[in-house]
Amino acid sequence: MSKGKGKAVKKKTASTDKKQFHYKLVMSGTCAVCKTPCARGMDYLERMSEPGAVGKGVPCILTRTWG
């Protein structure tokens, strides 16, 4: 049998080779003074304004970079 004929196999792109966006995490204080407020930031600010709320920040779409 000859191995020269057949379907060409395409290589799959590894998931580590794809570029992804990276966002900085910002706290509610940053969202409060933001010049261009977004829905995600305003929702986070509202949740953090309640007494006893604990948060670790929210990804800011204005700080998006390629990684």
Secondary structure, DSSP 8 states (H G I E B T S, - for coil): --SS-S--------TTTS--EE--EE-HHHHHT-SS--HHHHHHHHHHTSTT-----EE-GGG-EE-
